[in-house]
Amino acid sequence: MKMLVAQKMLLLLCVGVSLAQDLIITERLIDIELRLKATEETLEELKRENEALRTSTKAASDKLESIQAENKVKKVAFSVGLLASGSQQIGPFDTRKTLVYQKIFTNTGNAYDSNTGIFTAPVNGVYFFRFYAHAQTSDQMAVSLHKNNQLQCSVYSMKPQNNANGSNGVVLSLQKGDEVYTQMWENSWVYDDGNSYTSFSGFLLFPM
Ligand SMILES: *[C@@H]1O[C@H](CO)[C@@H](O)[C@H](O)[C@H]1NC(C)=O
């Protein structure tokens, strides 16, 4: 059967339209695929960012914890008198003796041990120490402050007419665990009573 020219043209038109539609659909599909790919990439990037944030948040909270711990241990101060009660001449001995101060005014951080007379640095830092010694008789009084086994500074009174007082202080850079204490020399003595003439104090100036 012979088609009319008009019929042929209509058919061609239809094919054309259908091809054009196919093309549009394919283009859309490609477009969707590209967008999907872009979305996936964005998602990956967000995941990476999230991971980085998680890591830095963890680092920040770890740092905060360590600062808080450091802050807690930063409160270090003590002040002690030799006798908790009564009055007493202490000494003389034939060797140097660590003075064990019994009256606790303050011992924040518990770094001073009243059983041994020794202060143990709880953190690396710069500390200030001061001590006073009082002698009541005409005999010699000598006390030194030690860091670990090393003498740092001393007070000394040879033969006071009636009584004597000595005081010294020092700023020390300490490592955690370093020990600071005072020792009375051989053949000397100190006196103390309710007035706490003989005392020992120290505190952390700042950690390092
Ligand atoms: C030592 O200090 C005490 C208490 O402040 C004081 O009474 C005494 O006179 C002082 N001794 C000397 C020799 O300065």
The ligand as an SDF file (V2000), in Angstrom:
LIG
                    3D

 14 14  0  0  0  0  0  0  0  0999 V2000
   63.9230   36.3560  118.9680 C   0  0  0  0  0  0  0  0  0  0  0  0
   62.5440   36.4230  118.6570 O   0  0  0  0  0  0  0  0  0  0  0  0
   61.7070   36.4940  119.8060 C   0  0  0  0  0  0  0  0  0  0  0  0
   60.2840   36.4520  119.3030 C   0  0  0  0  0  0  0  0  0  0  0  0
   60.0210   37.4880  118.4110 O   0  0  0  0  0  0  0  0  0  0  0  0
   62.0110   37.7320  120.6030 C   0  0  0  0  0  0  0  0  0  0  0  0
   61.2390   37.7460  121.7790 O   0  0  0  0  0  0  0  0  0  0  0  0
   63.4860   37.7390  120.9840 C   0  0  0  0  0  0  0  0  0  0  0  0
   63.8390   38.9460  121.6240 O   0  0  0  0  0  0  0  0  0  0  0  0
   64.3560   37.5580  119.7410 C   0  0  0  0  0  0  0  0  0  0  0  0
   65.7380   37.4340  120.1700 N   0  0  0  0  0  0  0  0  0  0  0  0
   66.6860   38.2750  119.7660 C   0  0  0  0  0  0  0  0  0  0  0  0
   68.0490   38.0190  120.2930 C   0  0  0  0  0  0  0  0  0  0  0  0
   66.4800   39.2070  118.9980 O   0  0  0  0  0  0  0  0  0  0  0  0
  1  2  1  0
  1 10  1  0
  2  3  1  0
  3  4  1  0
  3  6  1  0
  4  5  1  0
  6  7  1  0
  6  8  1  0
  8  9  1  0
  8 10  1  0
 10 11  1  0
 11 12  1  0
 12 13  1  0
 12 14  2  0
M  END
$$$$
